[in-house]
Amino acid sequence: MGFLSLVGNSFGCSASGERLVSAARDGDLQEARALLEYNPRLARYSTFGGRNSPLHYAAAQGHHEIVSLLLESGVEINLRNYRGQTALMQACQYGHWEVVQTLMLFNANIHRTDYLNGGTAIHFAALHGHARCLRLVLADYVPSIPNFLNQTNHRSTEEVSDADFDDDGLVKMVNWKADGGLTPLHMAALNGHVECVQLLLDLGASVSEVTIEDGTTIDLIGSGSTPLHYAACGGNAVCCQLLIARGANLAAKNASGYDFEFLVHTKNCHCFVIILIRLFICLMQLDPVNGSSFMA
């Protein structure tokens, strides 16, 4: 009788857990609240196959109120699914900034990496072009990050106090390498996410980091590739211009012997993209007053 009772309770918990998963996925706050009031331990329920928790589902769907409810019920904020992804990674992947904001208020760990590619939440945000999520994730390093760029644009480098931001920690995070040496800047540049590229550069992302051959990551461009190689492959002229303006090496070749211009041509970029980039390079080399070259 005791065994049957135990089995019954187990099935009951599973059924309630699935109901909570459905509520989290569908954004049914009232149902989620009722289930958690009945049994707060349901917050730690995970589906059998994918090991996705209600927190993962709510984060992926952008239901920030349910995310907050689950966190208040004691769910582990850095819980991973079978891919090693946290709720923060999924919120960054899908661009749900309100969820990201909630998770950061509850001190989500931004250093966790997923099992498949070794990417952080920053990589997920950069890959999918969610600049607002990037700002929120990095807010601990730049406390005034929503206004940081506006403030620093009107102040010289000497006027910006060391207390304004954790420079070392910030640079480390924006240059964090996933498998294959991919930085967030590589990912944003490849996919043409101009706002993310600009933000990462402003926050200290390096234009010189190169990918590596690690035996696991598929790199269609080739190891030894810089963010400029990736931008050229993606064919976005503005991303290329931003990287060149920050000192990206136009002559750098990757392990396959490909340089920037070769990739621009071989990736079937439209002629106007090539023309725009070349025009921008010429303008960068000329003094706007007398037409002489800065490099002379």
NORZI-V735569 format. One record per pair of residues at least 24 apart in sequence whose ideal C-beta (glycine too) atoms are under 10 Angstrom apart, sorted by the first residue. I is the first residue (numbers start at 0). J is the second residue. D is the distance in Angstrom with one decimal. If there is no record, write none. Layout:
# NORZI-V735569
i=[I/I]
j=[J/J]
d=[D/D]
This chain:
# NORZI-V735569
i=[11/12/12/12/12/13/13/13/15/15/15/16/16/16/16/16/16/16/16/16/16/17/17/17/17/17/18/18/19/19/19/19/19/19/19/19/20/20/20/20/20/20/20/20/20/21/21/22/22/22/22/22/22/23/23/23/23/23/23/23/23/23/23/23/23/23/23/23/24/24/24/24/24/24/24/24/24/25/25/25/25/25/26/26/26/26/26/26/26/26/27/27/28/28/28/28/28/28/30/31/31/31/31/31/31/31/32/32/32/32/34/35/35/35/35/35/35/35/36/38/39/39/39/39/39/40/40/40/41/41/41/42/42/42/42/42/42/42/42/42/43/43/43/43/43/43/44/45/45/45/45/46/46/48/49/49/49/50/50/50/50/50/51/51/51/51/51/51/51/51/52/52/52/52/53/53/54/54/54/54/54/54/54/54/55/55/55/55/55/55/55/55/56/56/56/57/57/57/57/57/57/58/58/58/58/58/58/58/58/58/58/58/58/58/58/58/58/59/59/59/59/59/59/59/59/59/60/60/60/60/60/61/61/61/61/61/61/61/61/61/62/62/62/63/63/63/63/63/63/63/63/63/64/64/64/65/65/66/66/66/66/66/66/66/66/66/67/67/67/67/67/67/69/69/70/70/70/70/70/70/71/74/76/76/76/76/76/76/77/77/77/77/77/77/77/79/79/79/80/80/81/81/82/82/82/82/83/83/83/83/83/83/83/83/84/84/84/84/84/84/84/84/85/85/85/85/85/85/85/86/87/87/87/87/87/87/87/87/87/88/88/88/88/88/88/88/88/88/89/89/90/90/90/90/90/90/90/91/91/91/91/91/91/91/91/91/91/91/91/91/91/91/91/92/92/92/92/92/92/92/92/92/93/93/93/93/93/94/94/94/94/94/94/94/94/95/95/95/96/96/96/96/96/96/96/96/96/97/97/98/98/99/99/99/99/99/99/99/99/99/100/100/100/100/100/100/101/102/102/103/103/103/103/103/103/104/104/106/107/109/109/109/109/109/109/109/109/110/110/110/112/112/112/112/113/113/115/115/115/116/116/116/116/116/116/116/117/117/117/117/117/117/117/117/117/117/118/118/118/118/118/118/118/119/119/119/119/119/120/120/121/121/121/121/121/121/121/121/121/121/122/122/122/122/122/122/122/122/122/123/123/123/124/124/124/124/124/124/124/125/125/125/125/125/125/125/125/125/125/125/125/125/125/125/125/125/126/126/126/126/126/126/126/126/126/126/127/127/127/127/127/128/128/128/128/128/128/128/128/128/129/129/129/129/130/130/130/130/130/130/130/130/130/131/131/131/132/133/133/133/133/133/133/133/133/133/134/134/136/137/137/137/137/137/137/137/137/137/139/139/139/139/139/140/140/140/140/140/140/140/140/140/140/140/140/141/141/141/141/141/141/144/144/144/147/147/147/148/148/148/148/151/152/164/164/166/166/167/169/169/169/170/170/170/170/171/172/172/172/173/173/173/173/173/173/173/173/174/174/174/174/174/174/174/176/176/176/176/176/177/177/178/178/178/178/178/178/178/178/179/179/179/179/179/179/179/179/179/179/179/180/180/180/180/180/180/180/180/180/180/180/181/181/181/181/181/181/181/181/182/182/182/182/182/182/182/183/184/184/184/184/184/184/184/184/184/185/185/185/185/185/185/185/185/185/185/185/186/186/187/187/187/187/187/187/188/188/188/188/188/188/188/188/188/188/188/188/188/188/188/189/189/189/189/189/189/189/189/189/189/189/189/189/190/190/190/190/190/191/191/191/191/191/191/191/191/192/192/192/193/193/193/193/193/193/195/196/196/196/196/196/196/196/196/196/196/197/197/197/197/199/199/200/200/200/200/200/200/201/204/204/205/205/205/206/206/206/206/206/206/206/206/206/206/207/207/207/207/207/209/209/209/210/210/211/212/218/218/218/220/220/220/220/220/220/221/221/221/221/221/221/221/222/222/222/223/223/223/223/223/223/223/224/224/224/224/224/224/224/225/225/225/225/227/227/227/227/228/228/228/228/228/228/228/228/228/229/230/230/230/230/231/231/231/231/231/231/231/231/231/231/231/231/231/231/232/232/232/232/232/232/232/233/233/233/234/234/234/234/234/234/234/234/235/235/235/236/236/236/236/236/236/236/236/236/236/236/237/237/237/237/239/239/239/239/239/239/239/239/240/240/240/240/240/240/240/241/243/243/243/243/244/244/244/244/249/249]
j=[38/38/40/41/44/44/46/47/40/41/44/40/41/42/43/44/45/46/47/52/53/41/44/46/47/53/44/53/44/52/53/56/57/65/69/72/44/45/46/51/52/53/55/56/57/53/56/53/56/57/62/65/68/51/52/53/54/55/56/57/58/59/60/62/65/66/68/69/51/53/55/56/57/59/60/62/65/56/57/60/62/65/56/57/60/61/62/63/64/65/62/65/57/62/64/65/67/68/65/57/62/64/65/68/69/72/64/65/68/72/72/65/68/69/71/72/73/74/72/72/69/71/72/73/74/72/73/74/69/72/74/68/69/70/71/72/73/74/75/78/69/72/73/74/75/78/74/78/79/80/81/80/81/81/80/81/82/78/79/80/81/82/78/79/80/81/82/84/86/89/78/79/80/86/78/86/78/80/85/86/87/89/98/102/79/80/84/85/86/88/89/90/80/86/89/86/89/90/95/98/101/84/85/86/87/88/89/90/91/92/93/95/98/99/101/102/107/84/86/88/89/90/92/93/95/98/89/90/93/95/98/89/90/93/94/95/96/97/98/99/95/97/98/90/95/96/97/98/99/100/101/102/97/98/101/98/101/90/95/97/98/99/100/101/102/105/97/98/101/102/104/105/101/105/101/102/104/105/106/107/105/105/101/102/105/106/107/108/102/106/107/108/109/110/111/111/113/114/113/114/114/115/113/114/115/116/111/112/113/114/115/116/117/118/111/112/113/114/115/118/120/123/109/111/112/113/119/120/123/120/111/119/120/121/123/124/132/135/136/112/113/118/119/120/121/122/123/124/120/123/120/123/124/129/132/135/136/118/119/120/121/122/123/124/125/126/127/129/131/132/133/135/136/118/120/122/123/124/126/127/129/132/123/124/127/129/132/123/124/127/128/129/130/131/132/129/131/132/124/129/130/131/132/133/134/135/136/131/135/132/135/124/129/131/132/133/134/135/136/138/131/132/134/135/136/138/135/135/136/132/135/136/137/138/139/135/138/139/136/135/136/137/138/139/140/172/175/171/172/175/175/176/177/178/177/178/177/178/215/177/178/179/181/186/215/216/175/176/177/178/179/180/181/213/215/216/175/176/177/178/181/183/186/172/175/176/177/183/172/183/172/173/174/175/177/182/183/186/195/199/175/176/177/181/182/183/185/186/187/177/183/186/183/186/187/192/195/198/199/173/181/182/183/184/185/186/187/188/189/190/192/195/196/198/199/204/177/181/183/185/186/187/189/190/192/195/186/187/190/192/195/186/187/190/191/192/193/194/195/196/187/192/194/195/187/192/193/194/195/196/197/198/199/194/195/198/195/173/183/187/192/194/195/198/199/202/198/202/172/164/165/168/169/172/173/198/199/202/164/165/168/169/172/164/165/166/167/168/169/170/171/172/173/202/203/165/166/168/169/201/202/169/198/202/198/201/202/197/198/201/202/201/201/202/203/202/203/203/202/203/204/202/203/204/205/203/202/203/204/198/199/200/201/202/203/204/205/199/202/203/204/205/207/208/208/209/210/211/213/210/216/210/211/213/214/215/216/217/218/210/211/212/213/214/215/216/217/218/222/224/208/209/210/211/212/213/216/218/222/223/224/208/210/211/216/218/224/226/229/206/208/209/210/225/226/229/226/208/225/226/227/229/230/238/242/245/209/210/218/220/224/225/226/227/228/229/230/226/229/226/229/230/233/235/238/225/226/227/228/229/230/231/232/233/235/238/239/241/242/247/219/220/224/226/228/229/230/231/232/233/234/235/238/229/230/233/235/238/230/233/234/235/236/237/238/239/233/235/238/235/236/237/238/240/241/238/226/230/235/237/238/239/240/241/242/245/237/238/241/245/226/241/226/241/242/244/245/247/245/242/245/245/246/247/230/241/242/243/244/245/246/247/248/251/245/246/247/248/251/251/253/254/253/254/254/254/253/254/255/253/254/255/257/262/266/252/253/254/255/256/257/262/253/254/255/251/252/253/254/255/256/257/251/252/253/254/255/257/262/251/252/253/259/251/258/259/262/252/253/255/257/258/259/261/262/263/262/259/262/263/276/257/258/259/260/261/262/263/264/265/266/268/272/273/276/257/259/262/263/265/266/268/262/266/268/262/263/266/267/268/269/272/273/268/272/276/263/268/269/271/272/273/274/275/276/278/279/272/275/276/279/263/268/272/273/275/276/279/280/275/276/278/279/280/282/283/279/276/279/280/283/279/280/282/283/276/280]
d=[9.3/7.4/7.9/7.4/7.6/8.0/9.9/8.6/9.6/5.7/7.9/9.3/5.5/9.6/9.1/3.4/8.0/8.1/9.9/9.4/7.9/9.8/8.1/7.7/9.7/9.8/9.6/9.8/6.1/9.3/4.9/9.1/9.7/9.4/8.7/10.0/7.0/8.9/6.2/7.7/8.0/5.3/9.2/5.8/9.4/9.1/8.5/7.6/8.9/8.7/9.1/7.2/9.9/9.5/8.3/3.9/7.3/8.3/4.3/4.1/8.8/9.3/7.6/6.6/5.3/8.4/9.1/7.2/9.3/8.1/9.4/4.2/7.4/8.1/5.8/8.2/9.3/8.8/9.7/7.8/8.3/9.5/9.8/7.9/6.5/8.1/4.4/9.8/8.2/6.7/8.8/8.1/9.8/7.5/5.4/5.8/9.8/7.1/9.6/8.1/8.6/8.8/5.2/6.0/7.6/9.3/9.5/8.7/6.2/9.4/9.8/9.7/6.6/7.5/8.8/4.9/9.5/9.6/9.1/9.7/9.9/9.5/4.9/6.3/9.3/8.6/8.3/9.7/9.3/8.0/9.4/8.4/5.0/8.3/8.9/4.1/6.0/4.0/8.9/9.9/9.3/8.7/7.5/5.8/6.9/7.8/9.2/7.8/9.8/7.9/9.3/8.8/9.5/7.8/6.0/5.5/8.4/8.9/7.8/5.2/4.6/9.0/9.4/9.8/4.8/7.9/9.4/9.0/9.7/9.0/5.4/9.2/7.3/7.8/10.0/9.7/6.3/9.7/8.9/4.8/10.0/9.2/9.8/9.1/8.9/5.5/7.5/8.2/5.5/9.3/5.9/9.6/9.9/9.1/8.8/7.6/9.4/9.2/9.4/7.5/9.8/9.6/8.5/3.8/7.3/8.6/4.8/4.4/9.2/9.3/8.2/6.8/5.0/8.6/8.9/7.2/9.8/9.3/8.0/9.6/4.4/7.3/7.6/5.8/7.8/8.7/9.1/9.6/7.9/7.7/8.8/9.9/7.6/6.7/8.2/3.7/8.9/7.0/5.8/9.9/8.4/9.2/7.5/8.7/7.1/9.0/4.1/4.7/8.8/7.4/5.0/8.9/8.9/9.7/8.6/9.3/9.8/8.0/8.9/8.7/5.3/9.7/9.9/5.2/6.8/8.7/9.7/9.1/5.2/9.3/8.6/8.1/10.0/10.0/7.4/7.8/8.9/4.9/9.9/9.3/8.8/9.7/9.9/6.6/5.4/7.2/5.2/7.7/9.4/9.3/6.5/4.8/9.9/9.7/6.0/7.5/8.0/7.8/9.1/9.3/8.0/9.8/5.7/5.7/5.4/9.2/7.8/7.2/4.2/3.2/6.9/9.2/9.0/9.5/8.7/9.6/4.9/8.1/8.4/9.0/9.2/8.2/9.2/5.3/9.6/8.1/9.5/7.2/9.8/9.5/7.6/9.0/4.6/9.9/8.5/9.6/9.1/9.8/7.4/9.0/6.2/7.6/7.6/4.9/9.5/8.4/4.9/8.9/9.0/7.8/7.9/8.6/8.9/9.1/7.0/9.4/9.5/9.8/8.9/4.6/7.5/8.4/4.2/4.0/8.7/8.9/7.5/6.2/10.0/4.6/7.9/8.9/6.7/9.7/8.5/9.5/4.4/7.6/7.6/5.6/8.0/8.9/8.9/9.9/7.4/8.0/9.1/9.7/7.8/6.4/7.8/4.0/9.4/7.6/6.1/8.6/9.8/7.7/9.4/7.2/9.5/4.5/5.3/9.7/8.5/6.1/9.9/9.7/9.4/9.0/9.7/8.1/8.4/8.0/4.8/9.2/9.2/4.7/6.4/9.7/9.2/9.0/10.0/5.4/9.8/8.8/9.7/8.8/9.0/9.9/5.7/6.8/9.6/6.5/7.6/9.7/10.0/9.1/8.6/9.9/5.3/7.9/9.8/7.8/9.3/7.2/9.5/9.8/8.0/8.2/8.4/10.0/7.1/8.9/8.5/9.6/9.6/8.2/9.7/5.2/5.1/8.1/7.8/10.0/9.0/7.3/9.2/7.8/4.4/4.1/8.3/9.9/8.5/9.3/9.2/8.7/8.6/9.5/4.2/7.8/7.7/8.5/8.2/7.7/5.6/9.8/7.4/8.0/9.9/9.9/6.3/6.9/9.9/6.6/9.6/9.2/5.0/9.4/9.9/8.7/7.5/9.3/5.3/7.3/8.1/5.3/9.2/6.0/9.4/9.9/9.0/8.8/7.6/9.3/8.8/9.4/7.3/9.8/10.0/9.0/9.8/8.4/3.6/7.2/8.5/4.8/4.2/9.0/9.8/8.5/6.9/5.1/8.5/8.9/6.7/9.2/9.5/9.2/7.8/9.3/4.2/7.2/8.4/6.6/8.2/8.8/8.7/9.2/7.7/7.8/8.9/9.4/7.0/6.4/8.1/3.5/8.6/7.2/5.6/9.5/9.9/8.4/9.1/7.4/8.8/7.5/9.2/4.2/4.9/9.3/8.1/5.2/9.0/8.9/9.9/9.6/9.4/8.7/7.8/8.9/9.8/9.0/6.2/5.8/7.4/8.4/7.0/9.2/8.4/9.4/9.8/9.4/6.6/6.4/7.3/8.9/9.6/6.7/9.9/7.7/8.3/9.3/9.4/6.1/4.6/8.3/9.2/5.1/4.0/9.0/9.0/6.4/8.8/8.2/9.7/7.7/9.3/9.7/6.3/10.0/7.2/9.4/9.3/8.4/10.0/8.3/8.4/9.0/7.9/5.8/9.0/8.1/9.3/8.8/9.5/9.7/7.3/9.6/5.9/5.9/9.9/7.8/4.1/8.2/8.1/9.0/8.5/9.0/9.8/8.9/5.4/9.0/9.5/5.1/5.6/4.6/8.4/8.9/9.7/7.3/6.0/5.4/9.9/6.1/7.2/9.9/8.7/8.2/10.0/9.8/8.1/9.7/9.1/5.9/9.7/5.9/4.6/9.9/9.9/5.3/6.2/7.7/5.4/9.4/7.4/3.1/8.2/5.7/7.6/9.6/7.0/6.4/4.3/3.9/8.8/7.4/8.2/8.9/7.6/9.0/8.8/8.9/6.0/9.2/7.3/8.4/9.3/9.6/8.6/9.9/5.0/9.4/8.7/9.7/7.1/9.6/9.4/7.2/9.1/4.5/9.8/8.3/9.2/9.7/8.2/10.0/9.2/6.8/10.0/9.4/7.6/8.1/5.1/9.8/8.5/4.9/8.9/9.0/7.8/8.1/8.8/8.9/9.5/9.9/7.7/9.0/4.5/7.3/8.6/4.6/3.9/8.7/8.7/6.5/7.6/5.0/8.2/8.5/6.6/9.6/9.8/8.4/9.7/8.3/9.1/4.1/6.9/9.4/6.2/4.5/9.6/8.7/8.6/8.8/9.5/6.1/8.1/8.9/7.8/5.1/7.4/3.4/9.2/7.8/5.7/9.8/9.3/8.4/7.7/7.0/9.8/4.9/5.9/9.4/7.2/9.3/7.9/7.7/8.6/8.2/5.1/9.6/9.9/5.4/7.3/9.6/9.0/9.0/5.9/9.9/8.9/9.7/9.2/6.3/7.6/8.7/5.4/10.0/9.5/9.7/8.7/9.1/9.7/9.8/9.8/9.1/5.3/8.6/9.5/5.1/6.0/4.2/7.9/9.8/9.8/8.1/7.6/7.2/8.3/8.2/7.3/8.9/7.7/8.8/9.2/7.1/9.0/9.2/9.4/6.6/9.6/7.5/7.0/7.0/9.2/9.3/4.4/5.1/3.4/8.2/6.1/9.5/6.5/4.5/8.0/8.3/7.6/3.9/4.1/7.9/9.6/9.1/8.7/9.4/4.3/8.1/8.4/7.7/8.7/5.7/9.9/7.7/8.5/7.3/9.3/5.5/8.8/9.0/5.8/9.7/6.8/8.1/6.6/9.4/5.9/9.9/8.7/8.5/8.9/9.3/9.6/8.7/8.8/5.1/7.8/8.3/3.9/4.7/9.1/9.2/6.8/7.7/9.5/9.9/8.5/9.0/9.8/5.2/8.5/8.7/5.2/9.3/9.4/7.8/9.1/9.1/7.5/5.7/7.7/4.3/7.6/5.9/9.5/9.0/7.8/10.0/9.3/8.1/9.1/7.9/4.5/8.3/8.9/4.5/5.5/9.7/7.9/9.6/8.5/9.5/9.4/7.8/9.5/8.1/9.8/8.5/5.2/7.9/9.4/7.5/6.6/9.6/4.7/8.7/9.7/8.8/9.8/7.6/6.7/6.4/6.7/8.0/9.8/10.0/6.6/9.5/7.2]
